[in-house]
Amino acid sequence: MNDIVRRRRNQKLHLSSHGSVLRRLGLRRRLLLATGIAILLCLAWAGCTGFFINPSISSIFITPASTTIAINGTQQLTATGTYSDGSRQPLSGSAVGWSSSDDTVATISNGGLVTGVGTGTATITATAQGVSGTGSVTVTVENLTTISITTTQGSTLPQSTASMSGIPSTLQFYAYANGSANQDITNAVIWSSSTTSTATISTGLSSGSGLATSVAVGTTVITATSAGSVGTVTSNPITLTVQ
């Protein structure tokens, strides 16, 4: 009888131990399954977000890409970044830096507000994360009625003659709008010399215009005509004598 009792007790202990093992195996399998699912979800999320690395800016464009304003006029520009994941986001505040190629033509604030200073064209640049985008602004004179040309900077007094000595030699001419020395349009007009064999004059150059260069002894007539963007007006003529 005692042997039978012991055998039954041992069987119960064995079954209990076996059940415990099965429970532990089941728990381990569930943990492995849960861990595997978590890993798969993490990998899937990483694949969608570039392994948790934020997308970088690949290009920047400015809106409007080109604009025309008057002297003392303003225009708000905006910068938009195109990112490596194909998305686009506006750039503002300290995230973007603004600059003008020529502050004598136009200035631009940290917020992208461009202000016309003098006639001409300036390139506006927006930079973020080492990537730059450019646009352009042309500054003109509103209601242009007259153009005064002179060889004295800052003066709008009537001038009809000028002279140069030596070959070659140079003489700078200036152009002002509406009789105002504050409206320098020297680089915005088209300069001409009636006799280029006597003297030439630079026009339409980014480095500067209105510079006369003597070629031979004689006389020529220098004039300036407004570009199309500021209306069609011709200046007073100046007879230039090369001695």
Stockholm file with secondary structure:
# STOCKHOLM 1.0

chainA/1-243         MNDIVRRRRNQKLHLSSHGSVLRRLGLRRRLLLATGIAILLCLAWAGCTGFFINPSISSIFITPASTTIAINGTQQLTATGTYSDGSRQPLSGSAVGWSSSDDTVATISNGGLVTGVGTGTATITATAQGVSGTGSVTVTVENLTTISITTTQGSTLPQSTASMSGIPSTLQFYAYANGSANQDITNAVIWSSSTTSTATISTGLSSGSGLATSVAVGTTVITATSAGSVGTVTSNPITLTVQ
#=GR chainA/1-243 SS CHHHHHHHHHHHHHHHHHHHHHHHHHHHHHHHHHHHHHHHHHHHHHHHTTTTCCCCEEEEEEESSEEEEETTCEEECEEEEEETTSCEEEECGGGCEEEESCTTTEEECTTSEEEECSSEEEEEEEEETTEEEEEEEEEECTTCCCEEEESSTTCCSCCCEEEECSSSCEEECEEEETTCTTCBCTTTEEEEESCTTTEEECCSCTTCCCEEEECSSEEEEEEEEECGGGCCCBCCCEEEEEC
#=GC SS_cons         CHHHHHHHHHHHHHHHHHHHHHHHHHHHHHHHHHHHHHHHHHHHHHHHTTTTCCCCEEEEEEESSEEEEETTCEEECEEEEEETTSCEEEECGGGCEEEESCTTTEEECTTSEEEECSSEEEEEEEEETTEEEEEEEEEECTTCCCEEEESSTTCCSCCCEEEECSSSCEEECEEEETTCTTCBCTTTEEEEESCTTTEEECCSCTTCCCEEEECSSEEEEEEEEECGGGCCCBCCCEEEEEC
//
